[in-house]
């Protein structure tokens, strides 16, 4: 069914898309503003947080694999890795079988800070959900499955 063909009473997908495209960045900005107030350290830029989260989830990932996962050019990711390694945020280990390959690991201090950022974000969302009535909380919960499916339809790498 195309965006022009929707059932009576069903919202126009273009209207929903516009509202969602406005709401999600607004939610993210609200969390970022709170984090700026509450986090006791300088917050890493979003690209650094994305790489830290990826390496935490896939410890030992190679630079090439990380570049593919983050949709970055390998030379740009390599520069980011070098910057983060120099700052003590990441550790690099050469592959024992192929010295051209580097495996990435999150440094201990960065793991703690990343966990702190994620805990603050979870807390903000939990407090916001607590402020909603039960019906709105249930609406948000039901929307999660649909949002995950929507992401799979949008992401060309998802299958």
C-alpha positions, 0 to 999 in steps of 0.5 A: 500500500502506498502513502496515497492509499490508506484505509479510512480512519487510518492516519496518512503515513506522510503526516505520521512521518512528519510528526515522527521526524519532528518528535524523535530529534526533539526527544533526543535534544531534551535528553542531551540538555538534561545530560549537559546539566547532570553529567560530571564530565565533558560529553563525548561527541555523538560519533564517539559515543556511537563508536564506544557503544558499538565497541562495547557491544562487539568487543574486538571489532575491527576498524573496517567492521566498525566503519561498515556498521557506522556507515563511515569511510574506513579512513574517517573511522581510523582517524576517529579511532586514533583520536579516541585512542590518544585520549585514552577512550579506546584500546587498539590491539593488533591481530596476532595473525595479520598485523594490518588488522586492529581490534578495538576495545573500550578503555575501562574509564570510558566504559564507566562513563558510557554506562553513566551516560546510558543510565542517565538517559534511561533515568530521564526516559523512565521519569518521563514515562512515570509522569504519563498516565497508564494509557500513554505509557501503554501507547509508548510500549506498543509503539516500540515494536512498530518503531523497531519494524519501521527501522528495519524497513528504512535501514538498507542493511537490515534484512 
